[in-house]
């Protein structure tokens, strides 16, 4: 993916939170992806949707 689509990014929604990073940074950080930090998506909003996501999983 890093070679075919450059730049490329991954958004990951998990039971513990939301994550977003570039493929090149994930590779550079040995597979670690950063938490989603964005001025238009505050932590309070992420927590609201994380609860909804976990509720749908049940």
PQR file of N, CA, C, O and H, with PARSE charges and radii, in Angstrom:
ATOM      1  N   UNK A   1       0.829  -1.187   0.000 -0.4000 1.5000
ATOM      2  CA  UNK A   1       0.000   0.000   0.000 -0.0000 2.0000
ATOM      3  C   UNK A   1       0.878   1.257   0.000  0.5500 1.7000
ATOM      4  O   UNK A   1       0.560   2.238  -0.673 -0.5500 1.4000
ATOM      5  N   UNK A   2       1.956   1.225   0.739 -0.4000 1.5000
ATOM      6  CA  UNK A   2       2.837   2.387   0.831 -0.0000 2.0000
ATOM      7  C   UNK A   2       3.434   2.751  -0.522  0.5500 1.7000
ATOM      8  O   UNK A   2       3.671   3.926  -0.802 -0.5500 1.4000
ATOM      9  H   UNK A   2       2.214   0.429   1.286  0.4000 1.0000
ATOM     10  N   UNK A   3       3.676   1.760  -1.353 -0.4000 1.5000
ATOM     11  CA  UNK A   3       4.261   2.025  -2.666 -0.0000 2.0000
ATOM     12  C   UNK A   3       3.201   2.338  -3.719  0.5500 1.7000
ATOM     13  O   UNK A   3       3.418   3.180  -4.590 -0.5500 1.4000
ATOM     14  H   UNK A   3       3.483   0.805  -1.125  0.4000 1.0000
ATOM     15  N   UNK A   4       2.055   1.661  -3.638 -0.4000 1.5000
ATOM     16  CA  UNK A   4       1.020   1.825  -4.663 -0.0000 2.0000
ATOM     17  C   UNK A   4       0.269   3.154  -4.527  0.5500 1.7000
ATOM     18  O   UNK A   4      -0.030   3.806  -5.528 -0.5500 1.4000
ATOM     19  H   UNK A   4       1.879   0.977  -2.931  0.4000 1.0000
ATOM     20  N   UNK A   5      -0.032   3.546  -3.301 -0.4000 1.5000
ATOM     21  CA  UNK A   5      -0.779   4.785  -3.058 -0.0000 2.0000
ATOM     22  C   UNK A   5       0.019   5.636  -2.084  0.5500 1.7000
ATOM     23  O   UNK A   5      -0.017   5.428  -0.871 -0.5500 1.4000
ATOM     24  H   UNK A   5       0.210   3.016  -2.488  0.4000 1.0000
ATOM     25  N   UNK A   6       0.726   6.579  -2.634 -0.4000 1.5000
ATOM     26  CA  UNK A   6       1.556   7.424  -1.779 -0.0000 2.0000
ATOM     27  C   UNK A   6       1.205   8.878  -2.020  0.5500 1.7000
ATOM     28  O   UNK A   6       1.385   9.352  -3.142 -0.5500 1.4000
ATOM     29  H   UNK A   6       0.755   6.748  -3.619  0.4000 1.0000
ATOM     30  N   UNK A   7       0.726   9.598  -1.054 -0.4000 1.5000
ATOM     31  CA  UNK A   7       0.551   9.172   0.339 -0.0000 2.0000
ATOM     32  C   UNK A   7      -0.771   8.430   0.526  0.5500 1.7000
ATOM     33  O   UNK A   7      -1.713   8.608  -0.246 -0.5500 1.4000
ATOM     34  H   UNK A   7       0.580   9.213  -0.142  0.4000 1.0000
ATOM     35  N   UNK A   8      -0.822   7.620   1.536 -0.4000 1.5000
ATOM     36  CA  UNK A   8      -2.057   6.940   1.911 -0.0000 2.0000
ATOM     37  C   UNK A   8      -2.185   6.945   3.431  0.5500 1.7000
ATOM     38  O   UNK A   8      -1.199   7.064   4.158 -0.5500 1.4000
ATOM     39  H   UNK A   8      -0.057   7.476   2.164  0.4000 1.0000
ATOM     40  N   UNK A   9      -3.417   6.813   3.883 -0.4000 1.5000
ATOM     41  CA  UNK A   9      -3.720   6.932   5.315 -0.0000 2.0000
ATOM     42  C   UNK A   9      -4.648   5.806   5.741  0.5500 1.7000
ATOM     43  O   UNK A   9      -5.366   5.226   4.927 -0.5500 1.4000
ATOM     44  H   UNK A   9      -4.218   6.717   3.293  0.4000 1.0000
ATOM     45  N   UNK A  10      -4.618   5.512   7.033 -0.4000 1.5000
ATOM     46  CA  UNK A  10      -5.529   4.517   7.601 -0.0000 2.0000
ATOM     47  C   UNK A  10      -6.305   5.155   8.739  0.5500 1.7000
ATOM     48  O   UNK A  10      -5.738   5.815   9.611 -0.5500 1.4000
ATOM     49  H   UNK A  10      -4.034   5.983   7.694  0.4000 1.0000
ATOM     50  N   UNK A  11      -7.626   4.943   8.712 -0.4000 1.5000
ATOM     51  CA  UNK A  11      -8.498   5.288   9.834 -0.0000 2.0000
ATOM     52  C   UNK A  11      -8.939   3.965  10.435  0.5500 1.7000
ATOM     53  O   UNK A  11      -9.390   3.071   9.720 -0.5500 1.4000
ATOM     54  H   UNK A  11      -8.086   4.407   8.004  0.4000 1.0000
ATOM     55  N   UNK A  12      -8.808   3.840  11.749 -0.4000 1.5000
ATOM     56  CA  UNK A  12      -9.164   2.607  12.438 -0.0000 2.0000
ATOM     57  C   UNK A  12     -10.119   2.936  13.585  0.5500 1.7000
ATOM     58  O   UNK A  12      -9.822   3.772  14.438 -0.5500 1.4000
ATOM     59  H   UNK A  12      -8.441   4.566  12.331  0.4000 1.0000
ATOM     60  N   UNK A  13     -11.262   2.267  13.588 -0.4000 1.5000
ATOM     61  CA  UNK A  13     -12.219   2.386  14.694 -0.0000 2.0000
ATOM     62  C   UNK A  13     -12.167   1.078  15.462  0.5500 1.7000
ATOM     63  O   UNK A  13     -12.443   0.014  14.908 -0.5500 1.4000
ATOM     64  H   UNK A  13     -11.503   1.588  12.895  0.4000 1.0000
ATOM     65  N   UNK A  14     -11.814   1.154  16.735 -0.4000 1.5000
ATOM     66  CA  UNK A  14     -11.730  -0.050  17.556 -0.0000 2.0000
ATOM     67  C   UNK A  14     -12.578   0.136  18.812  0.5500 1.7000
ATOM     68  O   UNK A  14     -13.147   1.204  19.035 -0.5500 1.4000
ATOM     69  H   UNK A  14     -11.590   2.018  17.186  0.4000 1.0000
ATOM     70  N   UNK A  15     -12.656  -0.903  19.621 -0.4000 1.5000
ATOM     71  CA  UNK A  15     -13.413  -0.812  20.872 -0.0000 2.0000
ATOM     72  C   UNK A  15     -12.820   0.211  21.828  0.5500 1.7000
ATOM     73  O   UNK A  15     -13.520   0.732  22.696 -0.5500 1.4000
ATOM     74  H   UNK A  15     -12.194  -1.771  19.439  0.4000 1.0000
ATOM     75  N   UNK A  16     -11.535   0.502  21.673 -0.4000 1.5000
ATOM     76  CA  UNK A  16     -10.860   1.410  22.603 -0.0000 2.0000
ATOM     77  C   UNK A  16     -10.745   2.834  22.106  0.5500 1.7000
ATOM     78  O   UNK A  16     -10.421   3.730  22.886 -0.5500 1.4000
ATOM     79  H   UNK A  16     -10.966   0.080  20.968  0.4000 1.0000
ATOM     80  N   UNK A  17     -11.000   3.071  20.829 -0.4000 1.5000
ATOM     81  CA  UNK A  17     -10.900   4.439  20.333 -0.0000 2.0000
ATOM     82  C   UNK A  17     -10.732   4.496  18.830  0.5500 1.7000
ATOM     83  O   UNK A  17     -10.800   3.484  18.134 -0.5500 1.4000
ATOM     84  H   UNK A  17     -11.264   2.343  20.195  0.4000 1.0000
ATOM     85  N   UNK A  18     -10.509   5.715  18.348 -0.4000 1.5000
ATOM     86  CA  UNK A  18     -10.318   5.973  16.928 -0.0000 2.0000
ATOM     87  C   UNK A  18      -8.865   6.367  16.684  0.5500 1.7000
ATOM     88  O   UNK A  18      -8.248   7.078  17.476 -0.5500 1.4000
ATOM     89  H   UNK A  18     -10.453   6.537  18.914  0.4000 1.0000
ATOM     90  N   UNK A  19      -8.342   5.882  15.563 -0.4000 1.5000
ATOM     91  CA  UNK A  19      -6.935   6.095  15.239 -0.0000 2.0000
ATOM     92  C   UNK A  19      -6.825   6.525  13.782  0.5500 1.7000
ATOM     93  O   UNK A  19      -7.643   6.150  12.942 -0.5500 1.4000
ATOM     94  H   UNK A  19      -8.843   5.304  14.919  0.4000 1.0000
ATOM     95  N   UNK A  20      -5.793   7.323  13.501 -0.4000 1.5000
ATOM     96  CA  UNK A  20      -5.595   7.816  12.145 -0.0000 2.0000
ATOM     97  C   UNK A  20      -4.124   8.147  11.969  0.5500 1.7000
ATOM     98  O   UNK A  20      -3.525   8.828  12.802 -0.5500 1.4000
ATOM     99  H   UNK A  20      -5.128   7.627  14.183  0.4000 1.0000
ATOM    100  N   UNK A  21      -3.545   7.660  10.877 -0.4000 1.5000
ATOM    101  CA  UNK A  21      -2.133   7.956  10.626 -0.0000 2.0000
ATOM    102  C   UNK A  21      -1.807   7.666   9.168  0.5500 1.7000
ATOM    103  O   UNK A  21      -2.538   6.952   8.482 -0.5500 1.4000
ATOM    104  H   UNK A  21      -4.031   7.107  10.200  0.4000 1.0000
ATOM    105  N   UNK A  22      -0.713   8.223   8.716 -0.4000 1.5000
ATOM    106  CA  UNK A  22      -0.247   7.907   7.364 -0.0000 2.0000
ATOM    107  C   UNK A  22       0.438   6.546   7.379  0.5500 1.7000
ATOM    108  O   UNK A  22       1.011   6.134   8.388 -0.5500 1.4000
ATOM    109  H   UNK A  22      -0.119   8.803   9.273  0.4000 1.0000
ATOM    110  N   UNK A  23       0.367   5.870   6.265 -0.4000 1.5000
ATOM    111  CA  UNK A  23       1.001   4.564   6.150 -0.0000 2.0000
ATOM    112  C   UNK A  23       2.504   4.695   6.414  0.5500 1.7000
ATOM    113  O   UNK A  23       3.091   3.852   7.093 -0.5500 1.4000
ATOM    114  H   UNK A  23      -0.099   6.205   5.446  0.4000 1.0000
ATOM    115  N   UNK A  24       3.122   5.747   5.880 -0.4000 1.5000
ATOM    116  CA  UNK A  24       4.563   5.912   6.065 -0.0000 2.0000
ATOM    117  C   UNK A  24       4.918   6.098   7.538  0.5500 1.7000
ATOM    118  O   UNK A  24       5.946   5.591   7.988 -0.5500 1.4000
ATOM    119  H   UNK A  24       2.644   6.432   5.329  0.4000 1.0000
ATOM    120  N   UNK A  25       4.082   6.821   8.302 -0.4000 1.5000
ATOM    121  CA  UNK A  25       4.349   6.986   9.736 -0.0000 2.0000
ATOM    122  C   UNK A  25       4.128   5.686  10.501  0.5500 1.7000
ATOM    123  O   UNK A  25       4.863   5.391  11.444 -0.5500 1.4000
ATOM    124  H   UNK A  25       3.247   7.233   7.936  0.4000 1.0000
ATOM    125  N   UNK A  26       3.137   4.915  10.112 -0.4000 1.5000
ATOM    126  CA  UNK A  26       2.895   3.620  10.766 -0.0000 2.0000
ATOM    127  C   UNK A  26       4.097   2.698  10.541  0.5500 1.7000
ATOM    128  O   UNK A  26       4.534   2.006  11.460 -0.5500 1.4000
ATOM    129  H   UNK A  26       2.540   5.155   9.346  0.4000 1.0000
ATOM    130  N   UNK A  27       4.619   2.692   9.333 -0.4000 1.5000
ATOM    131  CA  UNK A  27       5.802   1.878   9.038 -0.0000 2.0000
ATOM    132  C   UNK A  27       6.995   2.384   9.838  0.5500 1.7000
ATOM    133  O   UNK A  27       7.725   1.600  10.445 -0.5500 1.4000
ATOM    134  H   UNK A  27       4.263   3.254   8.586  0.4000 1.0000
ATOM    135  N   UNK A  28       7.185   3.708   9.834 -0.4000 1.5000
ATOM    136  CA  UNK A  28       8.316   4.309  10.556 -0.0000 2.0000
ATOM    137  C   UNK A  28       8.230   4.007  12.057  0.5500 1.7000
ATOM    138  O   UNK A  28       9.254   3.839  12.719 -0.5500 1.4000
ATOM    139  H   UNK A  28       6.592   4.344   9.341  0.4000 1.0000
ATOM    140  N   UNK A  29       6.990   3.939  12.592 -0.4000 1.5000
ATOM    141  CA  UNK A  29       6.785   3.696  14.023 -0.0000 2.0000
ATOM    142  C   UNK A  29       6.561   2.213  14.332  0.5500 1.7000
ATOM    143  O   UNK A  29       5.996   1.863  15.368 -0.5500 1.4000
ATOM    144  H   UNK A  29       6.159   4.075  12.054  0.4000 1.0000
ATOM    145  N   UNK A  30       7.010   1.357  13.425 -0.4000 1.5000
ATOM    146  CA  UNK A  30       6.981  -0.099  13.615 -0.0000 2.0000
ATOM    147  C   UNK A  30       5.587  -0.639  13.927  0.5500 1.7000
ATOM    148  O   UNK A  30       5.414  -1.465  14.823 -0.5500 1.4000
ATOM    149  H   UNK A  30       7.469   1.642  12.584  0.4000 1.0000
ATOM    150  N   UNK A  31       4.592  -0.156  13.170 -0.4000 1.5000
ATOM    151  CA  UNK A  31       3.237  -0.672  13.290 -0.0000 2.0000
ATOM    152  C   UNK A  31       2.334   0.090  14.242  0.5500 1.7000
ATOM    153  O   UNK A  31       1.146  -0.217  14.340 -0.5500 1.4000
ATOM    154  H   UNK A  31       4.733   0.515  12.442  0.4000 1.0000
ATOM    155  N   UNK A  32       2.864   1.063  14.935 -0.4000 1.5000
ATOM    156  CA  UNK A  32       2.043   1.846  15.868 -0.0000 2.0000
ATOM    157  C   UNK A  32       1.271   2.914  15.099  0.5500 1.7000
ATOM    158  O   UNK A  32       1.835   3.624  14.266 -0.5500 1.4000
ATOM    159  H   UNK A  32       3.829   1.312  14.856  0.4000 1.0000
ATOM    160  N   UNK A  33      -0.022   3.019  15.387 -0.4000 1.5000
ATOM    161  CA  UNK A  33      -0.868   4.034  14.759 -0.0000 2.0000
ATOM    162  C   UNK A  33      -1.269   5.049  15.823  0.5500 1.7000
ATOM    163  O   UNK A  33      -1.529   4.689  16.971 -0.5500 1.4000
ATOM    164  H   UNK A  33      -0.480   2.442  16.063  0.4000 1.0000
ATOM    165  N   UNK A  34      -1.317   6.304  15.436 -0.4000 1.5000
ATOM    166  CA  UNK A  34      -1.609   7.388  16.387 -0.0000 2.0000
ATOM    167  C   UNK A  34      -3.104   7.529  16.650  0.5500 1.7000
ATOM    168  O   UNK A  34      -3.920   7.250  15.771 -0.5500 1.4000
ATOM    169  H   UNK A  34      -1.107   6.597  14.504  0.4000 1.0000
ATOM    170  N   UNK A  35      -3.461   7.960  17.852 -0.4000 1.5000
ATOM    171  CA  UNK A  35      -4.868   8.276  18.125 -0.0000 2.0000
ATOM    172  C   UNK A  35      -5.341   9.393  17.196  0.5500 1.7000
ATOM    173  O   UNK A  35      -4.551  10.232  16.762 -0.5500 1.4000
ATOM    174  H   UNK A  35      -2.798   8.186  18.565  0.4000 1.0000
ATOM    175  N   UNK A  36      -6.626   9.390  16.901 -0.4000 1.5000
ATOM    176  CA  UNK A  36      -7.205  10.424  16.050 -0.0000 2.0000
ATOM    177  C   UNK A  36      -7.209  11.749  16.804  0.5500 1.7000
ATOM    178  O   UNK A  36      -7.874  11.889  17.831 -0.5500 1.4000
ATOM    179  H   UNK A  36      -7.267   8.709  17.254  0.4000 1.0000
ATOM    180  N   UNK A  37      -6.469  12.703  16.290 -0.4000 1.5000
ATOM    181  CA  UNK A  37      -6.435  14.052  16.870 -0.0000 2.0000
ATOM    182  C   UNK A  37      -6.721  15.021  15.731  0.5500 1.7000
ATOM    183  O   UNK A  37      -5.944  15.146  14.785 -0.5500 1.4000
ATOM    184  H   UNK A  37      -5.929  12.589  15.456  0.4000 1.0000
ATOM    185  N   UNK A  38      -7.859  15.703  15.846 -0.4000 1.5000
ATOM    186  CA  UNK A  38      -8.263  16.635  14.789 -0.0000 2.0000
ATOM    187  C   UNK A  38      -9.091  17.745  15.430  0.5500 1.7000
ATOM    188  O   UNK A  38      -9.957  17.481  16.263 -0.5500 1.4000
ATOM    189  H   UNK A  38      -8.491  15.601  16.615  0.4000 1.0000
ATOM    190  N   UNK A  39      -8.822  18.969  15.042 -0.4000 1.5000
ATOM    191  CA  UNK A  39      -9.501  20.110  15.660 -0.0000 2.0000
ATOM    192  C   UNK A  39     -11.018  20.087  15.450  0.5500 1.7000
ATOM    193  O   UNK A  39     -11.760  20.631  16.268 -0.5500 1.4000
ATOM    194  H   UNK A  39      -8.118  19.184  14.365  0.4000 1.0000
ATOM    195  N   UNK A  40     -11.485  19.467  14.372 -0.4000 1.5000
ATOM    196  CA  UNK A  40     -12.920  19.419  14.093 -0.0000 2.0000
ATOM    197  C   UNK A  40     -13.603  18.172  14.646  0.5500 1.7000
ATOM    198  O   UNK A  40     -14.815  18.008  14.506 -0.5500 1.4000
ATOM    199  H   UNK A  40     -10.883  19.025  13.708  0.4000 1.0000
ATOM    200  N   UNK A  41     -12.821  17.292  15.275 -0.4000 1.5000
ATOM    201  CA  UNK A  41     -13.370  16.060  15.853 -0.0000 2.0000
ATOM    202  C   UNK A  41     -12.874  15.968  17.299  0.5500 1.7000
ATOM    203  O   UNK A  41     -11.955  15.202  17.590 -0.5500 1.4000
ATOM    204  H   UNK A  41     -11.837  17.425  15.389  0.4000 1.0000
ATOM    205  N   UNK A  42     -13.474  16.740  18.200 -0.4000 1.5000
ATOM    206  CA  UNK A  42     -12.989  16.761  19.581 -0.0000 2.0000
ATOM    207  C   UNK A  42     -13.166  15.422  20.291  0.5500 1.7000
ATOM    208  O   UNK A  42     -13.981  14.594  19.886 -0.5500 1.4000
ATOM    209  H   UNK A  42     -14.220  17.362  17.964  0.4000 1.0000
ATOM    210  N   UNK A  43     -12.401  15.228  21.340 -0.4000 1.5000
ATOM    211  CA  UNK A  43     -12.421  13.985  22.096 -0.0000 2.0000
ATOM    212  C   UNK A  43     -13.822  13.668  22.614  0.5500 1.7000
ATOM    213  O   UNK A  43     -14.215  12.502  22.643 -0.5500 1.4000
ATOM    214  H   UNK A  43     -11.739  15.902  21.669  0.4000 1.0000
ATOM    215  N   UNK A  44     -14.576  14.677  23.020 -0.4000 1.5000
ATOM    216  CA  UNK A  44     -15.933  14.455  23.525 -0.0000 2.0000
ATOM    217  C   UNK A  44     -16.817  13.825  22.453  0.5500 1.7000
ATOM    218  O   UNK A  44     -17.612  12.933  22.750 -0.5500 1.4000
ATOM    219  H   UNK A  44     -14.257  15.624  22.997  0.4000 1.0000
ATOM    220  N   UNK A  45     -16.685  14.279  21.226 -0.4000 1.5000
ATOM    221  CA  UNK A  45     -17.459  13.719  20.114 -0.0000 2.0000
ATOM    222  C   UNK A  45     -17.007  12.288  19.807  0.5500 1.7000
ATOM    223  O   UNK A  45     -17.829  11.415  19.526 -0.5500 1.4000
ATOM    224  H   UNK A  45     -16.039  15.004  20.985  0.4000 1.0000
ATOM    225  N   UNK A  46     -15.707  12.062  19.862 -0.4000 1.5000
ATOM    226  CA  UNK A  46     -15.190  10.714  19.648 -0.0000 2.0000
ATOM    227  C   UNK A  46     -15.723   9.757  20.705  0.5500 1.7000
ATOM    228  O   UNK A  46     -16.090   8.625  20.387 -0.5500 1.4000
ATOM    229  H   UNK A  46     -15.040  12.771  20.089  0.4000 1.0000
ATOM    230  N   UNK A  47     -15.768  10.195  21.947 -0.4000 1.5000
ATOM    231  CA  UNK A  47     -16.275   9.346  23.029 -0.0000 2.0000
ATOM    232  C   UNK A  47     -17.749   9.009  22.815  0.5500 1.7000
ATOM    233  O   UNK A  47     -18.180   7.888  23.084 -0.5500 1.4000
ATOM    234  H   UNK A  47     -15.469  11.114  22.205  0.4000 1.0000
ATOM    235  N   UNK A  48     -18.514   9.976  22.332 -0.4000 1.5000
ATOM    236  CA  UNK A  48     -19.934   9.743  22.045 -0.0000 2.0000
ATOM    237  C   UNK A  48     -20.091   8.638  20.991  0.5500 1.7000
ATOM    238  O   UNK A  48     -20.893   7.720  21.161 -0.5500 1.4000
ATOM    239  H   UNK A  48     -18.164  10.887  22.113  0.4000 1.0000
ATOM    240  N   UNK A  49     -19.323   8.736  19.913 -0.4000 1.5000
ATOM    241  CA  UNK A  49     -19.435   7.750  18.845 -0.0000 2.0000
ATOM    242  C   UNK A  49     -18.799   6.419  19.221  0.5500 1.7000
ATOM    243  O   UNK A  49     -19.208   5.371  18.721 -0.5500 1.4000
ATOM    244  H   UNK A  49     -18.672   9.481  19.775  0.4000 1.0000
ATOM    245  N   UNK A  50     -17.812   6.456  20.088 -0.4000 1.5000
ATOM    246  CA  UNK A  50     -17.220   5.209  20.567 -0.0000 2.0000
ATOM    247  C   UNK A  50     -18.237   4.411  21.382  0.5500 1.7000
ATOM    248  O   UNK A  50     -18.305   3.187  21.268 -0.5500 1.4000
ATOM    249  H   UNK A  50     -17.480   7.307  20.494  0.4000 1.0000
ATOM    250  N   UNK A  51     -19.023   5.101  22.201 -0.4000 1.5000
ATOM    251  CA  UNK A  51     -20.086   4.423  22.958 -0.0000 2.0000
ATOM    252  C   UNK A  51     -21.102   3.799  22.003  0.5500 1.7000
ATOM    253  O   UNK A  51     -21.530   2.663  22.206 -0.5500 1.4000
ATOM    254  H   UNK A  51     -18.968   6.096  22.294  0.4000 1.0000
ATOM    255  N   UNK A  52     -21.480   4.528  20.982 -0.4000 1.5000
ATOM    256  CA  UNK A  52     -22.422   4.020  19.985 -0.0000 2.0000
ATOM    257  C   UNK A  52     -21.835   2.811  19.250  0.5500 1.7000
ATOM    258  O   UNK A  52     -22.528   1.816  19.040 -0.5500 1.4000
ATOM    259  H   UNK A  52     -21.132   5.451  20.818  0.4000 1.0000
ATOM    260  N   UNK A  53     -20.578   2.896  18.866 -0.4000 1.5000
ATOM    261  CA  UNK A  53     -19.915   1.797  18.185 -0.0000 2.0000
ATOM    262  C   UNK A  53     -19.888   0.543  19.057  0.5500 1.7000
ATOM    263  O   UNK A  53     -20.174  -0.555  18.580 -0.5500 1.4000
ATOM    264  H   UNK A  53     -20.015   3.704  19.036  0.4000 1.0000
ATOM    265  N   UNK A  54     -19.548   0.708  20.325 -0.4000 1.5000
ATOM    266  CA  UNK A  54     -19.493  -0.433  21.235 -0.0000 2.0000
ATOM    267  C   UNK A  54     -20.879  -1.003  21.512  0.5500 1.7000
ATOM    268  O   UNK A  54     -21.030  -2.208  21.711 -0.5500 1.4000
ATOM    269  H   UNK A  54     -19.316   1.600  20.713  0.4000 1.0000
ATOM    270  N   UNK A  55     -21.885  -0.140  21.525 -0.4000 1.5000
ATOM    271  CA  UNK A  55     -23.261  -0.603  21.729 -0.0000 2.0000
ATOM    272  C   UNK A  55     -23.721  -1.454  20.547  0.5500 1.7000
ATOM    273  O   UNK A  55     -24.408  -2.457  20.736 -0.5500 1.4000
ATOM    274  H   UNK A  55     -21.762   0.839  21.364  0.4000 1.0000
ATOM    275  N   UNK A  56     -23.350  -1.063  19.339 -0.4000 1.5000
ATOM    276  CA  UNK A  56     -23.727  -1.816  18.149 -0.0000 2.0000
ATOM    277  C   UNK A  56     -23.033  -3.164  18.100  0.5500 1.7000
ATOM    278  O   UNK A  56     -23.556  -4.110  17.511 -0.5500 1.4000
ATOM    279  H   UNK A  56     -22.791  -0.247  19.185  0.4000 1.0000
ATOM    280  N   UNK A  57     -21.876  -3.262  18.704 -0.4000 1.5000
ATOM    281  CA  UNK A  57     -21.097  -4.499  18.703 -0.0000 2.0000
ATOM    282  C   UNK A  57     -21.741  -5.573  19.569  0.5500 1.7000
ATOM    283  O   UNK A  57     -21.543  -6.763  19.321 -0.5500 1.4000
ATOM    284  H   UNK A  57     -21.451  -2.493  19.182  0.4000 1.0000
ATOM    285  N   UNK A  58     -22.498  -5.179  20.567 -0.4000 1.5000
ATOM    286  CA  UNK A  58     -23.065  -6.133  21.522 -0.0000 2.0000
ATOM    287  C   UNK A  58     -24.108  -7.005  20.916  0.5500 1.7000
ATOM    288  O   UNK A  58     -24.674  -7.857  21.601 -0.5500 1.4000
ATOM    289  H   UNK A  58     -22.659  -4.213  20.768  0.4000 1.0000
TER
END
